[in-house]
Amino acid sequence: MWGEPIAAVKERIAEVRAALLPGRSISFSVSLRPILGATEQEAWEKAHSILARIQELRGGAKLAASARPQAVGSQRLLDFAAKNEIYDKRLWTPIAAATGAAGNTTALVGTPEQVAEALVDYYDAGVTTLLIRGFDPLEDAIAYGRDVIPLVRAEVARRERQTVGVGV
């Protein structure tokens, strides 16, 4: 799945699990584009700068109704973007709207700690794999590996230890 609001992800996961044959299991993946800043304000400034650059490159062109993507996931992203710019804690949709939701175009905007917290919310919703990529591939990969992924791994490990402790 692409980055959708948590409630929609939970709903999709429930629908798929309900359709599984008895004894079968499945894993779920969500793709997002974190936009980080040292402060939340810096992250939002960076997000708006990225959006402005995308709009500039597109020449301010708007997505025509007839140009709606055929991919169901893209259609869902456009529908979410039409309703709200921000969902949950920090899921930001304007880039999806500006690009016609061509793939992984929703962002989590905030500090590394805030983005890690939002990623863990997807884990809590039943997502087993988080795919993240940025708008500046090299710099973002370094920042994610240094500042976000260790926080997510530590929190998931903490939660899994708690779950194991409950079952003992």
DSSP file with accessible surface (Angstrom, degrees, kcal/mol):
  #  RESIDUE AA STRUCTURE BP1 BP2  ACC     N-H-->O    O-->H-N    N-H-->O    O-->H-N    TCO  KAPPA ALPHA  PHI   PSI    X-CA   Y-CA   Z-CA
    1    1 A M              0   0   55      0, 0.0    30,-2.2     0, 0.0     2,-0.2   0.000 360.0 360.0 360.0 152.9    0.0    0.0    0.0
    2    2 A W  B     -a   31   0A  69     28,-0.2     2,-0.7     1,-0.1    30,-0.2  -0.480 360.0 -66.0 -87.2 169.8    1.0    3.6   -0.4
    3    3 A G  S    S+     0   0    0     28,-1.7    -1,-0.1   103,-0.2   102,-0.1  -0.398  71.5 158.6 -63.8 105.4    0.9    5.9    2.5
    4    4 A E        -     0   0    0     -2,-0.7     5,-0.1     1,-0.1    73,-0.0  -0.786  51.2 -70.5-118.5 166.5   -2.8    6.3    3.4
    5    5 A P     >  -     0   0    9      0, 0.0     4,-2.2     0, 0.0     3,-0.5  -0.245  48.7-113.5 -55.7 148.2   -4.4    7.4    6.7
    6    6 A I  H  > S+     0   0   20      1,-0.2     4,-2.9     2,-0.2     5,-0.2   0.882 115.7  55.3 -53.6 -43.9   -4.0    4.8    9.5
    7    7 A A  H  > S+     0   0   71      1,-0.2     4,-2.2     2,-0.2    -1,-0.2   0.904 108.9  47.9 -59.6 -39.7   -7.8    4.1    9.5
    8    8 A A  H  > S+     0   0   10     -3,-0.5     4,-2.6     2,-0.2    -1,-0.2   0.891 111.1  50.6 -68.8 -38.2   -7.7    3.3    5.8
    9    9 A V  H  X S+     0   0    0     -4,-2.2     4,-2.7     2,-0.2     5,-0.2   0.937 110.7  49.0 -64.4 -45.4   -4.7    1.0    6.2
   10   10 A K  H  X S+     0   0  114     -4,-2.9     4,-2.5     1,-0.2    -2,-0.2   0.914 111.8  49.9 -59.3 -42.5   -6.4   -0.9    9.1
   11   11 A E  H  X S+     0   0  111     -4,-2.2     4,-2.4    -5,-0.2    -2,-0.2   0.928 111.3  47.7 -62.9 -45.2   -9.5   -1.3    7.0
   12   12 A R  H  X S+     0   0   42     -4,-2.6     4,-2.3     2,-0.2     5,-0.2   0.914 112.0  50.1 -63.0 -43.2   -7.6   -2.6    4.0
   13   13 A I  H  X S+     0   0    4     -4,-2.7     4,-2.8     1,-0.2     5,-0.2   0.935 110.9  49.4 -61.6 -44.4   -5.7   -5.0    6.2
   14   14 A A  H  X S+     0   0   58     -4,-2.5     4,-2.3    -5,-0.2    -2,-0.2   0.911 110.2  51.2 -61.9 -41.7   -8.9   -6.3    7.7
   15   15 A E  H  X S+     0   0   98     -4,-2.4     4,-1.1     2,-0.2    -1,-0.2   0.922 113.0  44.8 -61.9 -44.6  -10.5   -6.8    4.3
   16   16 A V  H >X S+     0   0   51     -4,-2.3     4,-0.7     1,-0.2     3,-0.6   0.939 113.1  49.7 -68.1 -44.9   -7.5   -8.8    3.0
   17   17 A R  H >< S+     0   0  124     -4,-2.8     3,-0.9     1,-0.3    -1,-0.2   0.887 107.6  55.1 -61.9 -36.7   -7.3  -10.9    6.2
   18   18 A A  H 3< S+     0   0   88     -4,-2.3    -1,-0.3     1,-0.2    -2,-0.2   0.796 107.5  51.0 -66.2 -26.4  -11.0  -11.7    6.0
   19   19 A A  H << S+     0   0   84     -4,-1.1    -1,-0.2    -3,-0.6    -2,-0.2   0.551  87.5 109.0 -88.7  -7.3  -10.5  -13.0    2.5
   20   20 A L  S << S-     0   0   54     -3,-0.9     3,-0.1    -4,-0.7     6,-0.0  -0.376  75.8-110.9 -70.7 146.3   -7.7  -15.3    3.4
   21   21 A L    >   -     0   0  121      1,-0.1     3,-2.0    -2,-0.1    -1,-0.1  -0.434  51.2 -81.7 -68.4 149.1   -8.2  -19.0    3.3
   22   22 A P  T 3  S+     0   0  130      0, 0.0    -1,-0.1     0, 0.0     3,-0.1  -0.222 117.8  20.8 -54.0 138.7   -8.1  -20.6    6.8
   23   23 A G  T 3  S+     0   0   89      1,-0.3     2,-0.3    -3,-0.1    -2,-0.1   0.403  99.1 116.5  84.2  -5.0   -4.5  -21.2    8.0
   24   24 A R    <   -     0   0  168     -3,-2.0     2,-0.3    -7,-0.1    -1,-0.3  -0.690  43.0-168.6 -96.0 152.1   -3.0  -18.7    5.6
   25   25 A S        -     0   0  108     -2,-0.3     2,-0.3    -3,-0.1    -4,-0.1  -0.894   1.8-167.5-133.4 166.0   -1.2  -15.5    6.6
   26   26 A I        -     0   0   74     -2,-0.3     2,-0.3    -6,-0.0    -9,-0.0  -0.980  13.3-135.3-150.0 154.1    0.0  -12.5    4.8
   27   27 A S        -     0   0   79     -2,-0.3     2,-0.4   100,-0.0   100,-0.1  -0.792  17.4-141.7-112.4 161.1    2.2   -9.6    5.4
   28   28 A F        -     0   0   16     98,-0.3   100,-2.6    -2,-0.3   101,-2.0  -0.969   9.8-163.8-128.4 141.6    1.6   -5.9    4.6
   29   29 A S  E     - b   0 129A  35     -2,-0.4     2,-0.4    99,-0.2   101,-0.2  -0.934   1.3-165.2-125.0 142.7    3.8   -3.2    3.3
   30   30 A V  E     - b   0 130A   0     99,-2.1   101,-3.1    -2,-0.4     2,-0.5  -0.996   9.0-151.7-127.6 135.0    3.4    0.6    3.3
   31   31 A S  E     +ab   2 131A  20    -30,-2.2   -28,-1.7    -2,-0.4     2,-0.3  -0.926  24.5 162.6-108.5 129.1    5.5    3.0    1.2
   32   32 A L  E     - b   0 132A   0     99,-2.7   101,-1.6    -2,-0.5    75,-0.2  -0.921  35.5-134.0-139.2 163.9    6.0    6.6    2.4
   33   33 A R  E     -c  107   0B  32     73,-2.0    75,-0.5    -2,-0.3   101,-0.1  -0.846  25.3-154.2-122.1  93.0    8.3    9.5    1.7
   34   34 A P  E     -c  108   0B   0      0, 0.0     2,-0.5     0, 0.0   101,-0.3  -0.378   3.1-158.6 -65.5 142.5    9.4   11.1    5.0
   35   35 A I  E     -c  109   0B   2     73,-3.0    75,-2.1    99,-0.1     2,-0.3  -0.979  19.2-162.5-122.3 112.7   10.4   14.7    4.9
   36   36 A L  E     +c  110   0B  13     -2,-0.5     2,-0.3    73,-0.2    75,-0.2  -0.691  16.8 172.9-103.0 151.6   12.7   15.5    7.9
   37   37 A G        -     0   0    5     73,-1.1     6,-0.1    -2,-0.3    -2,-0.0  -0.972  43.8-117.9-145.5 158.0   13.8   18.6    9.6
   38   38 A A  S    S+     0   0   78     -2,-0.3     2,-0.3    73,-0.1    73,-0.1   0.832 109.0  23.7 -64.2 -29.6   15.8   19.4   12.8
   39   39 A T  S  > S-     0   0   75      1,-0.1     4,-2.2    71,-0.1     5,-0.2  -0.880  89.2-112.5-126.8 163.5   12.6   21.1   14.0
   40   40 A E  H  > S+     0   0   81     -2,-0.3     4,-2.4     1,-0.2     5,-0.2   0.922 119.1  53.0 -62.7 -40.7    9.0   20.5   13.0
   41   41 A Q  H  > S+     0   0  136      1,-0.2     4,-2.5     2,-0.2    -1,-0.2   0.923 108.2  50.1 -61.0 -42.5    8.9   24.0   11.4
   42   42 A E  H  > S+     0   0   93      1,-0.2     4,-2.4     2,-0.2    -1,-0.2   0.900 109.4  51.9 -63.0 -39.5   12.0   23.2    9.4
   43   43 A A  H  X S+     0   0    0     -4,-2.2     4,-2.6     2,-0.2    -1,-0.2   0.925 110.7  47.3 -63.6 -43.0   10.4   20.0    8.2
   44   44 A W  H  X S+     0   0   44     -4,-2.4     4,-2.7     2,-0.2     5,-0.2   0.896 110.5  52.1 -67.6 -37.1    7.3   21.8    7.0
   45   45 A E  H  X S+     0   0  109     -4,-2.5     4,-2.0     2,-0.2    -1,-0.2   0.928 111.4  47.5 -62.1 -42.1    9.3   24.5    5.3
   46   46 A K  H  X S+     0   0   78     -4,-2.4     4,-2.5     2,-0.2    -2,-0.2   0.917 110.7  52.0 -64.3 -42.3   11.2   21.7    3.5
   47   47 A A  H  X S+     0   0    0     -4,-2.6     4,-2.5     1,-0.2    -2,-0.2   0.935 110.9  46.5 -60.7 -46.0    7.9   19.9    2.6
   48   48 A H  H  X S+     0   0   92     -4,-2.7     4,-2.5     1,-0.2    -1,-0.2   0.861 110.8  53.6 -67.2 -32.3    6.5   23.1    1.1
   49   49 A S  H  X S+     0   0   77     -4,-2.0     4,-2.3    -5,-0.2    -1,-0.2   0.910 109.0  48.4 -66.6 -42.2    9.7   23.8   -0.8
   50   50 A I  H  X S+     0   0   27     -4,-2.5     4,-2.4     2,-0.2    -2,-0.2   0.934 112.3  49.0 -63.1 -45.1    9.6   20.3   -2.4
   51   51 A L  H  X S+     0   0   17     -4,-2.5     4,-2.8     1,-0.2     5,-0.2   0.928 110.2  50.9 -60.6 -44.7    5.9   20.8   -3.3
   52   52 A A  H  X S+     0   0   50     -4,-2.5     4,-2.6     1,-0.2    -1,-0.2   0.903 110.0  50.3 -61.0 -39.7    6.7   24.2   -4.9
   53   53 A R  H  X S+     0   0  126     -4,-2.3     4,-2.7     2,-0.2    -1,-0.2   0.917 110.7  48.9 -65.6 -42.3    9.5   22.6   -6.9
   54   54 A I  H  X S+     0   0   27     -4,-2.4     4,-1.9     2,-0.2    -2,-0.2   0.940 112.9  47.5 -61.9 -46.3    7.2   19.9   -8.2
   55   55 A Q  H  <>S+     0   0   82     -4,-2.8     5,-2.7     1,-0.2     4,-0.3   0.898 111.7  51.2 -63.6 -37.9    4.6   22.4   -9.1
   56   56 A E  H ><5S+     0   0  132     -4,-2.6     3,-1.3    -5,-0.2    -2,-0.2   0.933 109.9  48.9 -63.5 -45.1    7.2   24.5  -10.8
   57   57 A L  H 3<5S+     0   0  117     -4,-2.7    -1,-0.2     1,-0.3    -2,-0.2   0.829 111.4  50.1 -65.2 -31.1    8.5   21.5  -12.8
   58   58 A R  T ><5S-     0   0   96     -4,-1.9     3,-1.3    -5,-0.2    -1,-0.3   0.441 112.4-121.7 -84.8  -2.3    4.9   20.7  -13.8
   59   59 A G  T < 5 -     0   0   68     -3,-1.3    -3,-0.2    -4,-0.3    -2,-0.1   0.788  62.7 -65.8  68.5  25.6    4.4   24.3  -14.9
   60   60 A G  T 3 <S+     0   0   51     -5,-2.7    -1,-0.3     1,-0.2    -4,-0.1   0.583  88.1 163.1  73.9   8.7    1.5   24.7  -12.5
   61   61 A A    <   -     0   0   56     -3,-1.3     2,-0.3    -6,-0.3    -1,-0.2  -0.349  27.9-144.4 -64.8 136.3   -0.5   22.1  -14.5
   62   62 A K        -     0   0  179     -3,-0.1     2,-0.5    -2,-0.1    36,-0.1  -0.731  25.8-100.0 -96.9 152.4   -3.5   20.6  -12.6
   63   63 A L        -     0   0   57     -2,-0.3     2,-0.2    34,-0.3     5,-0.1  -0.592  38.6-133.5 -73.0 120.0   -4.6   17.0  -13.0
   64   64 A A    >   -     0   0   51     -2,-0.5     3,-1.8     1,-0.1     4,-0.1  -0.494  15.5-121.2 -72.8 146.0   -7.5   16.9  -15.4
   65   65 A A  G >  S+     0   0   88      1,-0.3     3,-1.3     2,-0.2    -1,-0.1   0.867 115.4  55.4 -55.8 -35.2  -10.5   14.8  -14.2
   66   66 A S  G 3  S+     0   0  121      1,-0.3    -1,-0.3    -3,-0.0    -3,-0.0   0.670  99.8  62.1 -72.9 -13.8  -10.1   12.7  -17.4
   67   67 A A  G <  S+     0   0   55     -3,-1.8    -1,-0.3     2,-0.0    -2,-0.2   0.272  70.7 138.7 -95.7  11.3   -6.4   12.0  -16.5
   68   68 A R    <   -     0   0   98     -3,-1.3     7,-0.1    -4,-0.1    33,-0.1  -0.301  60.8-106.7 -56.5 137.1   -7.3   10.2  -13.2
   69   69 A P        -     0   0   29      0, 0.0    -1,-0.1     0, 0.0    -2,-0.0  -0.262  13.3-139.3 -65.2 154.1   -5.0    7.2  -12.8
   70   70 A Q  S    S+     0   0  183     -3,-0.1     2,-0.2     4,-0.1    -2,-0.1   0.718  74.3 102.9 -84.9 -22.8   -6.4    3.8  -13.4
   71   71 A A     >  -     0   0   51      1,-0.2     4,-2.3     2,-0.1     5,-0.2  -0.432  69.7-143.1 -63.8 127.3   -4.5    2.3  -10.4
   72   72 A V  H  > S+     0   0   88      1,-0.2     4,-2.4     2,-0.2     5,-0.2   0.892  99.9  54.4 -60.8 -40.0   -6.9    1.9   -7.5
   73   73 A G  H  > S+     0   0   15      1,-0.2     4,-2.2     2,-0.2    -1,-0.2   0.911 108.8  48.3 -61.5 -41.6   -4.2    2.9   -5.0
   74   74 A S  H  > S+     0   0    6      2,-0.2     4,-2.4     1,-0.2    -1,-0.2   0.904 109.7  52.5 -65.3 -40.4   -3.6    6.1   -6.9
   75   75 A Q  H  X S+     0   0   63     -4,-2.3     4,-2.3     1,-0.2    -2,-0.2   0.915 108.7  50.6 -61.6 -41.2   -7.3    6.9   -7.0
   76   76 A R  H  X S+     0   0   53     -4,-2.4     4,-2.7     2,-0.2    -2,-0.2   0.924 109.1  51.2 -62.7 -43.6   -7.5    6.4   -3.3
   77   77 A L  H  X S+     0   0    1     -4,-2.2     4,-2.7     1,-0.2    -2,-0.2   0.916 110.3  49.0 -60.8 -42.1   -4.6    8.8   -2.7
   78   78 A L  H  X S+     0   0   13     -4,-2.4     4,-2.2     2,-0.2    -1,-0.2   0.899 110.3  51.2 -64.9 -38.5   -6.2   11.4   -4.8
   79   79 A D  H  X S+     0   0   73     -4,-2.3     4,-1.2     2,-0.2    -2,-0.2   0.928 111.9  46.5 -63.8 -43.7   -9.5   11.0   -3.0
   80   80 A F  H >X S+     0   0   35     -4,-2.7     4,-2.3     1,-0.2     3,-0.6   0.929 112.1  51.2 -62.8 -43.6   -7.7   11.4    0.4
   81   81 A A  H 3< S+     0   0   16     -4,-2.7    -1,-0.2     1,-0.2    -2,-0.2   0.854 106.2  54.9 -63.5 -34.4   -5.7   14.4   -1.0
   82   82 A A  H 3< S+     0   0   90     -4,-2.2    -1,-0.2     1,-0.2    -2,-0.2   0.795 113.1  42.7 -69.0 -26.5   -9.0   16.1   -2.1
   83   83 A K  H << S-     0   0  147     -4,-1.2     2,-0.3    -3,-0.6    -2,-0.2   0.859 127.1  -1.4 -87.9 -41.0  -10.5   15.8    1.4
   84   84 A N     <  -     0   0   88     -4,-2.3    -1,-0.3    -5,-0.1     3,-0.1  -0.996  43.9-146.7-151.1 151.1   -7.5   16.8    3.6
   85   85 A E  S    S+     0   0  113     -2,-0.3     8,-2.6     1,-0.2     2,-0.4   0.786  92.5  36.3 -83.8 -33.5   -3.9   17.9    3.4
   86   86 A I  E     -D   92   0B  81      6,-0.2     2,-0.3     7,-0.1     6,-0.2  -0.986  65.3-177.0-128.5 133.8   -2.9   16.2    6.6
   87   87 A Y  E  >  -D   91   0B  31      4,-2.4     4,-2.4    -2,-0.4     3,-0.5  -0.909  57.3 -15.3-122.8 156.7   -4.1   13.0    8.2
   88   88 A D  T  4 S-     0   0   86     -2,-0.3    30,-0.0     1,-0.2    -2,-0.0  -0.246 123.2 -29.5  52.7-135.8   -3.3   11.4   11.5
   89   89 A K  T  4 S-     0   0   91      1,-0.1    -1,-0.2    25,-0.1    26,-0.0   0.850 133.3 -20.2 -82.6 -34.7   -0.2   12.9   13.1
   90   90 A R  T  4 S+     0   0   23     -3,-0.5    19,-1.7    25,-0.1     2,-0.7   0.238  78.3 141.4-166.5  22.9    1.7   14.0   10.0
   91   91 A L  E  <  -DE  87 108B   1     -4,-2.4    -4,-2.4    17,-0.2     2,-0.5  -0.687  35.5-161.9 -77.3 116.2    0.6   12.2    6.8
   92   92 A W  E     -DE  86 107B   1     15,-3.6    15,-2.3    -2,-0.7    -6,-0.2  -0.872  15.8-178.7-110.1 127.2    0.8   15.0    4.1
   93   93 A T    >>  +     0   0    2     -8,-2.6     4,-1.8    -2,-0.5     3,-0.6   0.535  53.0  96.5-106.9  -8.9   -1.0   14.5    0.8
   94   94 A P  H 3> S+     0   0   15      0, 0.0     4,-2.5     0, 0.0     5,-0.2   0.821  84.2  56.8 -59.1 -28.8   -0.5   17.6   -1.4
   95   95 A I  H 3> S+     0   0    1      2,-0.2     4,-1.7     1,-0.2     6,-0.3   0.916 105.2  52.0 -68.2 -37.4    2.4   16.0   -3.3
   96   96 A A  H <>>S+     0   0    0     -3,-0.6     5,-2.7     9,-0.5     4,-0.7   0.936 111.5  47.3 -60.0 -44.2    0.1   13.2   -4.3
   97   97 A A  H ><5S+     0   0   45     -4,-1.8     3,-0.6     1,-0.2   -34,-0.3   0.908 111.7  50.3 -63.5 -40.4   -2.4   15.7   -5.6
   98   98 A A  H 3<5S+     0   0   16     -4,-2.5    -1,-0.2     1,-0.2    -2,-0.2   0.769 117.6  38.4 -71.1 -25.6    0.3   17.6   -7.5
   99   99 A T  H 3<5S-     0   0   33     -4,-1.7     3,-0.3    -3,-0.2    -1,-0.2   0.371 113.1-107.5-106.2   1.4    1.6   14.5   -9.2
  100  100 A G  T <<5 -     0   0    8     -4,-0.7    -3,-0.2    -3,-0.6     3,-0.2   0.753  65.9 -75.7  75.4  21.5   -1.6   12.7   -9.9
  101  101 A A  S   <S+     0   0    0     -5,-2.7     2,-2.2    -6,-0.3    -1,-0.2   0.880  70.3 178.4  55.4  43.7   -0.7   10.2   -7.1
  102  102 A A        -     0   0   73     -3,-0.3     2,-0.2    -6,-0.2    -1,-0.2  -0.515  56.3 -59.3 -77.7  77.8    1.8    8.5   -9.4
  103  103 A G  S    S+     0   0   17     -2,-2.2     2,-1.4    -3,-0.2     3,-0.1  -0.557 117.0  14.5  90.0-145.3    3.1    6.0   -6.9
  104  104 A N  S    S+     0   0   11     -2,-0.2   -72,-0.1     1,-0.2    -2,-0.1  -0.492  77.5 133.9 -73.6  89.8    4.7    6.7   -3.5
  105  105 A T        +     0   0   11     -2,-1.4    -9,-0.5   -74,-0.1     2,-0.4   0.283  32.9  98.0-130.1  10.3    3.8   10.3   -3.1
  106  106 A T        -     0   0    2    -75,-0.3   -73,-2.0   -11,-0.2     2,-0.3  -0.814  57.4-153.1-100.2 147.4    2.5   10.8    0.4
  107  107 A A  E     -cE  33  92B   0    -15,-2.3   -15,-3.6    -2,-0.4     2,-0.6  -0.862  19.2-142.7-122.8 150.6    4.9   12.1    3.0
  108  108 A L  E     -cE  34  91B   2    -75,-0.5   -73,-3.0    -2,-0.3     2,-0.5  -0.970  30.8-160.3-104.9 120.8    5.4   12.0    6.7
  109  109 A V  E     +c   35   0B   0    -19,-1.7     2,-0.3    -2,-0.6   -73,-0.2  -0.902  37.8  64.7-112.7 127.9    6.6   15.4    7.8
  110  110 A G  E    S-c   36   0B   0    -75,-2.1   -73,-1.1    -2,-0.5   -71,-0.1  -0.978  81.8 -36.5 161.7-168.3    8.4   16.2   11.0
  111  111 A T     >  -     0   0   18     -2,-0.3     4,-2.9   -75,-0.2     5,-0.3  -0.324  65.9 -99.8 -72.9 165.1   11.5   15.6   13.1
  112  112 A P  H  > S+     0   0   16      0, 0.0     4,-2.6     0, 0.0     5,-0.2   0.907 126.3  50.5 -54.6 -38.9   13.1   12.2   13.0
  113  113 A E  H  > S+     0   0  119      2,-0.2     4,-2.2     1,-0.2     5,-0.1   0.908 111.6  46.7 -66.3 -41.8   11.4   11.4   16.3
  114  114 A Q  H  > S+     0   0   39      2,-0.2     4,-2.1     1,-0.2    -1,-0.2   0.905 114.1  47.2 -66.9 -41.9    8.0   12.5   15.0
  115  115 A V  H  X S+     0   0    0     -4,-2.9     4,-2.6     2,-0.2    -2,-0.2   0.916 110.9  51.9 -67.3 -41.5    8.4   10.6   11.8
  116  116 A A  H  X S+     0   0    6     -4,-2.6     4,-2.4    -5,-0.3    -2,-0.2   0.926 109.1  51.0 -60.2 -42.7    9.5    7.5   13.6
  117  117 A E  H  X S+     0   0  100     -4,-2.2     4,-1.5     1,-0.2    -1,-0.2   0.919 110.7  48.5 -60.4 -42.7    6.5    7.7   15.9
  118  118 A A  H  X S+     0   0    4     -4,-2.1     4,-1.0     1,-0.2    -1,-0.2   0.887 109.8  52.1 -66.5 -37.9    4.2    7.9   12.8
  119  119 A L  H >X S+     0   0    4     -4,-2.6     4,-1.6     1,-0.2     3,-0.6   0.909 106.3  53.9 -64.3 -39.8    5.9    4.9   11.2
  120  120 A V  H 3X S+     0   0    4     -4,-2.4     4,-2.9     1,-0.3    -1,-0.2   0.848  99.0  63.6 -64.8 -29.6    5.4    2.9   14.4
  121  121 A D  H 3X S+     0   0   33     -4,-1.5     4,-1.3     1,-0.2    -1,-0.3   0.882 101.9  50.2 -60.6 -36.1    1.7    3.8   14.1
  122  122 A Y  H <<>S+     0   0    3     -4,-1.0     5,-2.3    -3,-0.6     4,-0.5   0.902 108.6  51.8 -68.1 -39.8    1.6    1.8   10.8
  123  123 A Y  H ><5S+     0   0   65     -4,-1.6     3,-1.7     1,-0.2    -2,-0.2   0.939 108.1  51.7 -58.3 -46.6    3.3   -1.1   12.6
  124  124 A D  H 3<5S+     0   0   79     -4,-2.9    -1,-0.2     1,-0.3    -2,-0.2   0.808 104.0  58.7 -61.0 -28.3    0.6   -0.9   15.2
  125  125 A A  T 3<5S-     0   0   12     -4,-1.3    -1,-0.3    -5,-0.2    -2,-0.2   0.575 131.5 -90.5 -78.4  -9.7   -2.0   -1.0   12.5
  126  126 A G  T < 5S+     0   0   18     -3,-1.7   -98,-0.3    -4,-0.5     2,-0.3   0.451  77.3 144.3 115.2   3.8   -0.6   -4.4   11.2
  127  127 A V      < -     0   0    3     -5,-2.3    -1,-0.3     1,-0.1   -98,-0.2  -0.577  25.1-175.1 -76.4 134.5    2.0   -3.3    8.7
  128  128 A T        +     0   0   82   -100,-2.6     2,-0.4    -2,-0.3   -99,-0.2   0.643  68.1  42.1-104.4 -19.9    5.0   -5.6    8.6
  129  129 A T  E     -b   29   0A  66   -101,-2.0   -99,-2.1     2,-0.0     2,-0.6  -0.995  62.2-162.6-133.1 129.1    7.2   -3.7    6.2
  130  130 A L  E     -b   30   0A  49     -2,-0.4     2,-0.6  -101,-0.2   -99,-0.2  -0.953   6.9-165.0-110.9 118.0    7.8    0.0    5.9
  131  131 A L  E     +b   31   0A  86   -101,-3.1   -99,-2.7    -2,-0.6     2,-0.4  -0.917  13.8 178.6-103.4 119.6    9.3    1.2    2.6
  132  132 A I  E     +b   32   0A  43     -2,-0.6     2,-0.3  -101,-0.2   -99,-0.2  -0.965   9.4 161.5-125.4 140.3   10.7    4.7    2.8
  133  133 A R        -     0   0  127   -101,-1.6     2,-0.1    -2,-0.4    -2,-0.0  -0.978  21.2-141.6-148.6 157.5   12.4    6.8    0.2
  134  134 A G        -     0   0    8     -2,-0.3   -99,-0.1  -101,-0.1     4,-0.0  -0.338  26.6-109.8-111.6-169.4   13.0   10.5    0.0
  135  135 A F  S    S+     0   0   51   -101,-0.3  -100,-0.1     1,-0.3    -1,-0.1   0.579 116.8  46.5 -97.6 -16.7   13.1   13.3   -2.5
  136  136 A D  S  > S-     0   0   83      1,-0.2     4,-3.3     2,-0.0     5,-0.4  -0.843  83.7-162.4-121.6  86.6   16.9   13.6   -2.2
  137  137 A P  H  > S+     0   0   98      0, 0.0     4,-2.0     0, 0.0     5,-0.2   0.822  79.4  37.9 -48.5 -49.1   17.8   10.0   -2.5
  138  138 A L  H  > S+     0   0  117      2,-0.2     4,-2.2     1,-0.2     5,-0.2   0.974 121.7  41.3 -70.3 -53.3   21.4   10.0   -1.1
  139  139 A E  H  > S+     0   0  106      1,-0.2     4,-2.4     2,-0.2    -1,-0.2   0.897 117.4  48.5 -62.3 -41.0   20.9   12.6    1.7
  140  140 A D  H  X S+     0   0    7     -4,-3.3     4,-3.3     2,-0.2     5,-0.3   0.915 108.9  52.9 -67.3 -41.1   17.6   11.2    2.7
  141  141 A A  H  X S+     0   0   59     -4,-2.0     4,-2.4    -5,-0.4     5,-0.2   0.918 111.1  47.7 -60.6 -40.6   18.9    7.6    2.8
  142  142 A I  H  X S+     0   0   76     -4,-2.2     4,-2.3     2,-0.2     5,-0.2   0.949 114.1  46.2 -64.1 -47.8   21.7    8.7    5.1
  143  143 A A  H  X>S+     0   0   14     -4,-2.4     4,-3.4     1,-0.2     5,-0.6   0.907 113.3  49.0 -63.4 -41.9   19.3   10.7    7.4
  144  144 A Y  I  X>S+     0   0    7     -4,-3.3     5,-2.9     3,-0.2     4,-1.5   0.933 113.7  46.3 -63.2 -45.6   16.8    7.8    7.5
  145  145 A G  I  <5S+     0   0   41     -4,-2.4    -1,-0.2    -5,-0.3    -2,-0.2   0.857 122.6  35.7 -65.4 -34.1   19.5    5.3    8.4
  146  146 A R  I  <5S+     0   0  154     -4,-2.3    -2,-0.2    -5,-0.2    -1,-0.2   0.891 133.0  19.5 -84.2 -42.0   21.1    7.5   11.0
  147  147 A D  I  <5S+     0   0   51     -4,-3.4    -3,-0.2    -5,-0.2    -2,-0.2   0.683 128.1  27.0-111.0 -24.5   18.1    9.3   12.5
  148  148 A V  I  X<S+     0   0    0     -4,-1.5     4,-2.2    -5,-0.6     3,-0.5   0.829 108.7  55.7-110.1 -53.3   14.8    7.4   11.9
  149  149 A I  H  ><S+     0   0   56     -5,-2.9     4,-3.0     1,-0.2     5,-0.3   0.895 105.9  53.0 -57.3 -43.3   15.3    3.7   11.3
  150  150 A P  H  > S+     0   0   64      0, 0.0     4,-2.3     0, 0.0    -1,-0.2   0.897 110.2  49.5 -60.6 -35.3   17.1    3.1   14.7
  151  151 A L  H  > S+     0   0   71     -3,-0.5     4,-2.2     2,-0.2    -2,-0.2   0.913 112.7  46.4 -67.4 -42.6   14.2    4.8   16.5
  152  152 A V  H  X S+     0   0   17     -4,-2.2     4,-2.8     2,-0.2     5,-0.3   0.946 113.6  48.5 -65.2 -47.0   11.6    2.7   14.7
  153  153 A R  H  X S+     0   0  183     -4,-3.0     4,-2.7     1,-0.2     5,-0.2   0.911 111.8  49.5 -59.9 -43.1   13.6   -0.6   15.3
  154  154 A A  H  X S+     0   0   61     -4,-2.3     4,-2.3    -5,-0.3    -1,-0.2   0.918 113.3  45.8 -64.2 -42.0   14.0    0.2   19.0
  155  155 A E  H  X S+     0   0   48     -4,-2.2     4,-2.5     2,-0.2    -2,-0.2   0.909 113.3  48.8 -69.9 -40.2   10.3    1.0   19.5
  156  156 A V  H  X S+     0   0   24     -4,-2.8     4,-2.6     2,-0.2    -2,-0.2   0.940 112.3  49.2 -63.9 -43.2    9.2   -2.1   17.6
  157  157 A A  H  X S+     0   0   36     -4,-2.7     4,-2.4    -5,-0.3    -2,-0.2   0.914 110.4  51.2 -61.9 -41.3   11.6   -4.3   19.6
  158  158 A R  H  X S+     0   0   92     -4,-2.3     4,-2.1     1,-0.2    -1,-0.2   0.940 111.7  46.9 -61.1 -43.7   10.3   -2.7   22.9
  159  159 A R  H  X S+     0   0   64     -4,-2.5     4,-2.2     1,-0.2    -2,-0.2   0.886 111.1  51.2 -67.1 -38.7    6.7   -3.4   21.9
  160  160 A E  H  X S+     0   0   98     -4,-2.6     4,-2.4     2,-0.2    -1,-0.2   0.890 108.6  51.7 -67.3 -36.9    7.5   -7.0   20.9
  161  161 A R  H  X S+     0   0  161     -4,-2.4     4,-2.5     1,-0.2    -2,-0.2   0.909 109.9  50.2 -63.3 -40.3    9.3   -7.6   24.2
  162  162 A Q  H  X S+     0   0  110     -4,-2.1     4,-1.9     2,-0.2    -2,-0.2   0.910 109.9  50.2 -63.1 -41.5    6.2   -6.3   26.0
  163  163 A T  H  X S+     0   0   99     -4,-2.2     4,-1.6     2,-0.2    -2,-0.2   0.923 111.3  48.0 -63.8 -42.8    4.0   -8.6   24.0
  164  164 A V  H  X S+     0   0  102     -4,-2.4     4,-0.7     1,-0.2    -2,-0.2   0.925 110.3  52.8 -64.4 -40.6    6.2  -11.6   24.8
  165  165 A G  H >< S+     0   0   48     -4,-2.5     3,-0.5     1,-0.2    -1,-0.2   0.849 106.3  53.5 -63.7 -33.3    6.1  -10.6   28.5
  166  166 A V  H 3< S+     0   0  125     -4,-1.9    -1,-0.2     1,-0.2    -2,-0.2   0.883 107.4  51.1 -69.0 -36.6    2.3  -10.5   28.4
  167  167 A G  H 3<        0   0   70     -4,-1.6    -1,-0.2    -3,-0.2    -2,-0.2   0.574 360.0 360.0 -80.1  -8.2    2.0  -14.0   27.1
  168  168 A V    <<        0   0  153     -4,-0.7    -3,-0.0    -3,-0.5    -4,-0.0  -0.322 360.0 360.0 -75.3 360.0    4.3  -15.6   29.7
